[in-house]
Amino acid sequence: MAALRHAPLARTIQFRALTMACSSTSVETTARVTLPPVKNSKSDTRRVLLGMSEMDLQQVAVELGQEKYRGKQLHHFLYKRKVRELQDFNQVPLAFRNELEEAGWSVGRSPIYKEVTAADGTVKLLIKLEDNRLVETVGIPVDDKGSPRLTACVSSQKLPIQRLRVWKNSYSFYHAHHMLDEIPQPSNVSVHRVMLNLIHQNRRGEALHVFKRHLQLGISGIDDFSIALASKASVGIPRIGYQIHGFALVSGFMNYVSVCNSLMNMYCKSRDLWRALRVFENLKNPDTVSYNTVLSGLEDHESALLFARGMHSAGIAFDAVTCTSALAHSADIEKFDFGFQLHCLVMKFGLKGEIFIGNALVTVYSKCGRIMDAKRVFDEMSDKDLVSWNALLSGYAQEGSYGVEAILGFFEMVKGGMKLDHVSFTSVISACSQEKNLDFGKQVHILSVKRGYIDHSSVCNVLMSMYSKCGIFEDARLVFKNMVDRNVVSWTTMLSINEEDSVNLFKEMIRDGICPNDVTFIALIHAIGKHNTVQEGLMVHAFCVKVNLLSEINVANSFITMYGKFKLMDDCIKVFEALEYREIISWNSLISAYCLNEMYREAFQMFLLASNELTPNAYTFGSVLHAIASSESISLKLGQRCHCCIKKLGLDTDPVVSGALLDMYAKQGSISESQKIFSELGQKNQVSWTSIISAHSRHGDYEKAMKYFDEMVKEGVKPDSITFLSVLTSCGHNGMVDTGIKVFNSMVNDYSVEPSAEHYSCIVDMLGRAGRLKEAEELMTQIPGGPGISVLQSLLGACRIYGNVEMAERVSDALIAMGPNDSGSYVLMSNLFAEKGKWGNVAVMRKMMRERKVMKEVGFSWVDVGDLDDSLHLHAFSSGDKTHNMSKEIYVMVELLGSEMKRRRLYSMDRNMVL
């Protein structure tokens, strides 16, 4: 029987390849073998393993194809195998002994031998150790009698290629590799085959070794395909790649396009695009593969599309690979025009039947927001795979308004027996989250458990998001708790869900070894700002400075918003001024911060500065229109000028902008413009309906307010708490008590809106205006958190109107206790006592004001008297004010107006008497 020799450790057998070869269909006998009886107990296995070093154990793992195991995992893995120690070489089964003796394995007792049997019993691995060091391993396929299945002769000097191929297919490519060493002058075909198979097995170093051995036999045996394979094997090994490139240059192989293409592929995959382009530029006649190779290495999407355009201009025909690469670049930067042109080329070249091109087209249309075009391409595909379905589902989920379609598509996938992966689950769960479809989301959750994807981090992340958006926070926390592999997205999602404990979660995340990203900090800063925890906000700011995260502009913008909520405008300005680059979101954050702190004129000035540097977006106009609406000192003309800019930029159809415009005109007294904007809206949402109802309520138009409220309900738009507040205010101001109470009860019973203190205040004010003071006082005690100053002031005003001094005194005492420096309470009670002739009580109230240094606030009015350029600051005046430089002319005009008003009143009275 021919001997099988095995080199030392550097050339040990690859056990995985051997096992695969022995179990392949080309082997004549594949029946399960019966090995010689092996006595094996757990104690024997443990003793054998403890006697080997960690390095030796790792080598055994490599031989068994389980190199992923380390440390305790490796011990646990080997512990389950059939392992036994052979104290004497004579204990080696006789069927192996002769072969091993000829292979150089000694018969003495000095070496230690161990054997590991494959799980399927087709291969026996023998391990030889000397001085506790792994010397050799040999793996031999065995037949059903436990004998080696070796039939090929290795002693022949001229072994045909056919015999080499049979050897490789029957046993292991390792044997073919070493049989090649026995051939004095191997042919190019055999070298190519060996190198190619080594590359396919990711054994690039050995492939390069074969090339080197072949080169040592003489350069005449090297051809262009050999160099191309050597270049392919050099990916990730730049030093070897440079040498092969140099050899190709000096030996004249750079004239072969295949060699150049392979070199470019090596450089592109090694992320050395500059050298790949140098090779490409020196090509005389680049082909489609040449262009495709460079196109695959370009990371900048714009450059890649320009390169593809140059390829088309050069007359090089696009193939399926070209179209797929170019479409992928188009999708990443949402270049719909280029993607559409590529689609035309695909149709022109007859490539639409390629499934991966169809998948790329679906992705392009989805990412460019053309989801119906993506669906059309999907429907036209003759063959659809998992990637096709996932591309469409992802498009539906990303679009935001096609959640139902995504759910139906997923249902079709399951019904059709399509294999699902984590992308399928993440897409449909995201759709359930958008649609708030908790029932179907739970079913998908169960299916993900059955299909084994419940441990996938991306699936768990979207499950957490779905449960939180549906208000089931406990289930979201449970998913997070049961996650095996939590990544930064998992922790960030949990931070957003559990905002009350966000700082502690962040600390736990750091202890868990997860590095936070900018999105994590944005969620953390938002939670801190929302709960107004200033000290924690300062700590997080210091941490971001320490790790240099303030260079991330989104993090800096979040800090501007946070400090605005903390009413620390100086810190807002410092963060803003420290920005190296300011985008429109940065300006929006600062403008919103000014609005939050009621610094409306400063907000408008920031808007003017921002408009000089950048183009405002919808949120910019939303903030500045809010500032104009809320400020008494900013002219309506500036709001009109903003309206013109909005129309010019085409933002008048944006729901945020239209709602802000409607509110601005209403608060500035131009109710007709508010109605015009509302009527021009294509789709009226809850915000727009609430704005127009609030506008008419503010102007005392009860009929219009109720009319729009009824239309809103008929349209199926659900009113929110602000809508009901506007309706109740309108009812109260017009004395419609019964209607107001009916609306209040409907709010609680029909729409499940929890009444706030403001809603109770409206009812108290409504009852007080109607003289139902006892009911108002009783209702006041039901207000959550107790009555506020505004409620008490309303009731006190009603007591004054109806002369209820006893109740007024009770309410006044509560008011003064809550706001001792508020002059309104003192003035109301003083006037009430004066009307009742209780001058002693009036003196007491005046004395209390003097002792507490309470000053009556002066009432101001504003008037727009300038042109457009001077109208930022309107002129404010109070009773008897003469500070204006044209005060004489103003008082003359006031006298004239007063005289005209008296004349018209007398004329009206005379006319009534005649009638």
C-alpha positions, 0 to 999 in steps of 0.5 A, a space after each residue: 500500500 502506498 504511503 501518505 506523507 505529511 509535512 510538519 506543522 506548517 503544512 498540516 492538513 485542513 481537516 474541514 476540506 478533507 471532511 467535505 471531500 470525503 463526504 462528497 458525491 465523487 467518493 465511491 463509498 459514502 456509507 457511515 464507517 464503523 471505527 475500531 472500538 474506542 474507550 472514552 469517558 469524560 474523565 479521559 477526555 478531560 485529562 487529555 485536554 488538560 495535558 495540551 497547551 492552549 496553542 496546541 488546542 487551537 491548532 486542533 480546532 483549526 484542523 477540525 474546521 472550528 477555528 472560531 472557538 477560543 478558551 473555554 469555548 474550545 475546551 467545551 467543544 473538544 470535550 464533546 468529541 471522541 478524544 483519547 490518548 495513546 500512550 504507545 504507538 502500538 495502540 494506534 490501529 493496525 490499519 494506520 500503523 504501516 502508513 504512519 511508520 513510513 510517514 516518519 512516525 516513531 514507534 517509541 514511547 517518547 512521543 504522545 499520540 492523540 486521536 480525534 474522530 470526526 462526528 460522521 466517522 469518516 475521518 480520523 485525525 491523529 496528533 503527535 506531540 513531543 515535549 508537550 509541543 504539537 509536532 504533526 497532525 495527519 488526517 486519513 479518510 477511512 473505509 467501513 473497516 477502519 482502513 485508509 482509503 488511499 489508492 493513488 500512487 504518489 511515487 510516480 514522477 509524471 502524474 497526469 492531470 486527470 489523476 491529479 483532478 481525481 485525487 482532489 475530488 476524492 480526498 482533499 485539495 491538500 493532497 492535490 497541492 502536494 502532488 503538484 510538488 512532485 511533478 518536475 514541470 507542471 503544466 500551466 493548466 494544473 497550476 491555474 487549477 490549484 491556484 484557483 481552488 486555493 483562492 476559492 478556499 480563501 487560502 491566498 498565501 498558499 496560492 501565492 506560494 504555488 505561484 512562487 514555486 512555479 516562477 522558480 521553475 522558469 519565467 517561460 512557464 508563467 502566462 497572463 492568467 497566472 499573474 491575474 490569479 496571483 494578483 487576485 490572491 494578493 488582495 489585502 497584502 499590498 507588499 506582495 501586490 506591488 511586487 506582482 505589479 512590478 513583475 508584470 511591468 518588467 515582463 511585458 504582461 501589462 499589455 494583457 487587459 486581463 492582467 490589468 483588470 486583475 491588478 485594478 481589482 486588487 488595488 480597488 479591494 485594497 482601497 488603493 483607488 489611486 493606483 487602480 486609476 493609474 493602471 486604468 489610465 495606461 490601458 490602451 483598449 479598456 473593456 467593459 470589465 476594466 470600467 466595471 472594476 474601477 466603478 466598483 472601487 469608487 466610493 464617492 457616488 457623484 464620481 462614480 456616476 460621472 465615470 459611468 457617464 464617461 464609459 457610455 460616452 466612450 462607446 463601451 457597452 454596459 453589461 449587467 454588472 455596470 448597470 447594477 453598480 451605477 444603479 446602486 450609486 444612484 440610489 445612495 444619493 437619490 439621483 432619480 434622473 440618472 437612475 431613470 436614464 439607466 433604466 432606459 439603457 437597461 430596456 435598450 440593452 435587453 437586460 431587464 430580465 436580470 433579477 439583480 438589475 430589477 432589484 437595483 431598480 426597485 431600490 432606486 425608485 424606492 429611495 427616490 420616493 417613487 414608490 409606485 414606480 418601484 412597485 411597477 418594476 417589481 410587478 414586471 419582474 419575471 423572477 423575484 427572490 428575497 432581495 426583490 421582496 425586501 427592496 419593495 418592503 423597505 421602500 414602503 416602510 421608508 416612505 412612511 405612508 405605505 404601511 398597509 401596503 408593506 403589511 400586505 406585501 409581507 403577508 404575500 411573502 409568507 403565504 407564498 412560502 418565501 424565506 424570510 430574513 431580518 430585513 423582511 422582519 424589520 421592514 414589516 415591523 416598521 410598517 406596523 409601527 407607522 400604522 400603530 397596528 399592534 395586533 399584526 405587529 405582535 403576530 410578526 413578533 411571534 413569527 420572528 421567534 419561530 423563524 429564529 430571528 428574535 436574537 437579531 439586534 435589528 429586529 429587536 430594535 424595531 420591535 422596541 420602537 413599535 411597542 413604544 409608539 403603540 404605548 406598550 412601554 413595558 413590552 419594549 423594555 422586556 424586549 430590551 431586557 431579553 436581548 442577547 446582543 445590544 448595540 448602540 441602536 438598542 441603547 439609543 432606542 431605550 434612551 428615547 423610550 425611558 426618558 425619565 431614567 435616560 442618564 442612568 441608562 446612558 451610564 449603564 451603556 458606557 459600563 457595558 462597553 458600548 460607544 455612544 454615537 451622535 444619535 445617542 447624545 441627541 436622544 439623551 440631550 432631548 430627554 434632559 431638556 424635556 425634564 429640565 434637569 439642568 445639572 445633568 445637562 451641564 454634565 453631558 455637555 462637559 462629556 461631549 467637550 471631552 470626547 470632542 463630540 461638539 464637532 458633530 453639528 447635530 449634537 451642538 444643535 441639540 445643546 442650543 435647544 436644550 439651553 433654550 428650554 433651560 432659559 439660559 440664552 447666553 449658553 445658547 449663543 456661546 454654543 452657536 458662536 462656537 460652531 465652525 459651520 452653521 447649517 439652517 437647523 442651527 439657525 432654527 434652533 437658536 430662533 426657537 430658543 429665542 421664541 421659547 424665552 419670549 424674546 420675539 424681536 431677537 428671534 426675528 433679527 436672527 431670522 434676518 441674519 439667517 436669510 442672508 446666509 442660507 435659504 430658510 426652510 419650513 421650520 425656519 418660517 414656522 418659528 419666525 411666524 410664531 414670533 411675529 404672531 406672539 409679539 405685540 411689537 412686530 408689525 403685520 407688514 413683516 409677517 406679510 413680507 415673510 408670506 411673500 418669501 414663502 410663496 417665492 420658495 414654494 413652501 406655502 403648501 407645507 402644513 407647518 408653514 400654512 398652519 403658522 401663517 393662519 395663526 399669525 394672521 389671526 393673532 395679528 387681527 387679519 381674520 380674512 387672510 386666515 380664512 383665505 389661507 385655510 380655504 386654499 389648503 389642499 388637505 386640512 389636518 388637525 392643526 389647520 382646523 384648530 388654528 381657524 377655530 382658535 382664530 374665530 374664537 379669539 375674535 369673538 365670532 362664536 357662530 364661525 367657531 362652532 361652524 368650523 368645529 362641526 365641519 371638523 367633526 364631520 370630516 372625521 378629524 379628531 379634535 385635540 385638547 387645544 381645539 376644545 379649549 378654543 371652543 370652550 373659550 368661545 362659548 364662555 365669551 358669548 354666554 353659551 353655558 349649556 353648549 359649553 358644558 355639553 362640549 366639555 362632557 363630549 370631550 371627556 366621554 366621546 373623545 377621551 381627552 383628559 381635561 387640563 386646568 385650562 379646560 376647567 378654567 374655561 368652565 369656571 369663567 363661563 359659569 361666573 359670567 352667567 352668574 352661577 357663582 356657587 357652581 363655579 366655586 364647586 367646580 374649582 375644587 375639582 381642578 387637578 392640582 388646585 385652581 391657578 391664578 387665572 381661574 381665581 382671577 376669573 372668578 374674582 372678576 365675576 364676583 365683582 360683576 355680581 357683587 358677591 363680596 363674601 365669595 370675593 374675599 375668599 377668592 382674594 385671600 387665595 389669590 394674594 397668597 399665591 401671588 403677593 406681588 400681582 397687582 391685579 388681585 388688589 385692584 379688583 378687590 379695591 374696586 369691588 369694595 369701592 362699589 359697595 361703599 366700603 372705603 375702609 376696606 379700600 384703604 386697607 387694600 391700598 395700604 397693603 399694596 404700599 407695604 408690599 411695594 406692589 405697583 400697578 402695571 401700566 397698560 400699553 398699546 402699540 401702533 404701526 406708524 412707520 414704513 416697511 423699513 422702520 416697522 420692526 419696533 412699533 410705537 408703544 404708548 400708554 394713557 396720557 403718554 406724550 413721549 412721541 415727537 409728534 404728540 401734539 398732532 396725535 392729540 389733535 387727531 384724537 380730539 377730532 376722532 372723539 368729536 366725530 364719534 360723539 357726533 355719530 352717536 348723537 345722530 344715531 340716537 336722534 334717528 332712533 327717536 324719530 323712528 
